[in-house]
Amino acid sequence: MSEDHIHDVSQDVKKYLYVFLALAILTAVTVGISYVDFGISGGIMIALIVAAVKGSLVALYFMHLNHEKKSIYQLLGLTVVCFLILVFIALGATRNKHPYYNDEDERRFQEKYNESLAHIHEPQEHEEDHGNHDDEHSGEFTAPTGSPIGAYWRNKVFNPQQTGDGSTTASSGGAIYGTSVISGLVTFEGTVPRVKSLIEEMSVDVGCYGKYTTTEPTSDTVVIGPSNTLANILVRITEGPPIGRVYDATDEVSAGRIQPAALDQYGCMYKPHILAVMTGQEITIKNSDGIMHNVHAMPDINSEFNKAMPKMTKKINYTFQEEEQDPFPIKCDVHPWMGGYVSVLPHPFFSLTAPNGKFEIRDLPAGTYQIEAWHEKLGTQTATVTVNEGETSTSDFAFSRS
């Protein structure tokens, strides 16, 4: 064997070792960045870039395409074009969605936002000797898209609250409470639908069906309890004295008027099936299964998110900054039968029914209210209720499949 040939082999071995080292580093990078939240668009772009680089190294060196004909390079060029198309599709599909759609709406929002910050920069009488320093703050301010105050003011300008007389208005003052209660019972009328078994779907993952040792997993879309009572009904006020006032989620949790928000993944089901929270309330999302899940929320107003929860990730926290009262879906792309809903409300006056079908909305000021009962499949019903201070008024709902 000639020395030149030995030298060529030695160079090829080194080249393959370098490529292998690069692939190992890129694999470590892939694992490392999975623990960093880059947002949906950023995560997709980084994943595509790393995958493209790794695939190119394998194709060029281990498959020896770097020695092939010009047509191979043309094919690789087409691959790059397709890659760029995928990047732009990802950016377009996952960009933040906001409840304003044109320059005029954005101008209105910025005016309101500037008004909210103007008092911070107003000169005080005792500061007159500071000369023209206040001029530094005379410009306009731009609201950060994802900031809490930006979300708050966008919601104020473009999602005004309904008042009791049906007109729309921005916040009319601070939080108000009372000692009145609205309670009721939600039932199902008609032939009870057959409960769908999920044992066949879950059989593909022992981490799912292994949780059901004494019971059979069933769909939680329509849950009917004793005496035809309905679970997973969201009941909330839509008109009444508190509507249009400002309520703070942290204060409401501290006072015990609402519970800390938690969404668990257990037995490859979301518990609870429907989650109601206040705007700005932190949600603790748990993975009690100890297997791979992902939490994919699909709101219309808030930003969509899709967060992986591998087996070592026991919990993550997330906060929806925008009011979004109509419940939006949340799902697991790993287990297609897993689904639930989230409603983001501006006040603490809501209730969710358990299998006993009962709901109770407390701490209401006296007045006349419109309340709404919502179910993902059975629709929405409303009722008008008048309640006196210190008293309890009752309003029942009956749903059917008609």
Buried (B, 14 or more C-beta within 10 A) or exposed (E): EEEEEEEEEEEEEEEEEEBEEBBEEBEEBBEEBBEEEEBBBBBBBBBBEBEBBBEBBEBBBEEEBEEBEEEBEEEBEEBEEEBEEBBEEBBEEBEEEBBBEEEEBBEEBBEBBBEBBEEEEEEEEEEEEEEEEBEEEEEEBEBEEEEEEBBBBBBBBBBBBBBBEEEEEBBBEEBBBBBBBBBBBBBBEEEEEEBEEBEEBBEEBEBBBEBBEEEEBBBBBBBBBEEBBBBBBBBBBBBBBBBBBBBBBEEBBEEEBBEEBBBBBEBBBBBBBBBBBBBBBBBEBBBBBBBBBBBBBEBEBBBBBBBBBBEEBEBBEBBBBBBBBEBBEBBBEBBEBBBBBBBBBBBBBBBBBBEBBBBEBBBBBBBEBBBBBBBBEBEEBEBEBEBEEEEBBEBEBBBEEE
